[in-house]
């Protein structure tokens, strides 16, 4: 019982090359190698890193109207999304295999099964052998995200057994959904991934709360993005005129099961945060609180999770 279960984890706070998916995948691969050189066995990238989180863009929309320039920009965004599996995921798989790490990357996924028109905000899980271990599609895009992303279903509430522990998580404001969090805790998540686009300082309270509630290690990962990173030829670039120069400050951080910060938060720069996590701390933390054990009341509460895939057309 005293055998060490220490693992080194990393979160990569970086900006994608906006509207240039090939270059962004190349950057993700390079940063994966850099994290692995620092001894990381698990590397997390932010929400929508590959494909881009389009801060400040409305795609020419207003209630009751859409513009042609917005449609053309949407087409460009759609073309930069990735199919799973596809050539971009193969490159990411190669990076995981080359470095021997567990790799989790936020991507904008283009549906390749049914309509081919819908995009999803997706988190991919790769093993150190390059295998695609699973994916999670965001259940509920937030606010204007609903213009660009569809809703996932319960079939991708993914938790993966790894040599480093049970890895899973939710994306951004899904983490404000108590029942979604409880579904993850019920799957025994130990390394909880929380990629996000939320750069508010108060987001740290969310990460800390999840750590305390789930008695798990929490890896929060965000981007650092400035307005000048958008391509000059973007047709609707004027939509950014009222936005600040810094679109996302970051705030990536790593917390332990008692809510103590192990690394970060990192603000206003790109960088890789690394922390050593001892999985034995999870058992110690559950001495006085176990949300799915002695602190649960199954005689009073019950959670039913529908994990069947939902076909849009029968």
Secondary structure, DSSP 4 states (H G I P E B T S, - for coil): -----EEEEEEEE----TT-HHHHHHHHHHHHHHHHHTT-SEEEE-TTTBT---TT--TTEETTEE-HHHHHHHHHHHHTSB-SSSHHHHHHHHHHHHHT-EEEEEEEEEP-SS-S--EEEEEEEE-TTS-EEEEEE-SS--GGGGGT-----GGG--EEEETTEEEEE--GGGGG-HHHHHHHHHTT-SEEEEE-S---TTHHHHHHHHHHHHTSEEEEE---EEGGGS-TT-TTGGGGTTS-SEEE-EEEEEE-TTS-EEEEEEESS-EEEEEEEETHHHHHHTTS--TTTTT--TTT-------S---S--
